[in-house]
Amino acid sequence: MNKDEITEKVKAIVVEVTGIKAEKLDIDANFIDDLGIESVMAVGIVSKVEKEFKEDIPADRFGDLDSVASIVDVICDLVAA
């Protein structure tokens, strides 16, 4: 799976969990500061991403997961490993 495919899947998860329209979702926007996503929603996003990609995101990387782009980067790292 390439980075574009991973990005589209992560975006779809964010849209599903938050209700933000896909066309308004900037992959570099900060979940909390720019999109107003609450921490509970962010946890839901991460949980769905882990299930979708069948990867466990290490707890020490959670603090880095503040945008679609950051989640994509972590998933790409895990898939490549």
Summary of the structure (lengths in Angstrom):
residues: 81
radius of gyration: 11.5
end to end distance: 13.1
largest distance: 32.4
contacts: 208
relative contact order: 0.19
helix: 65%
strand: 0%
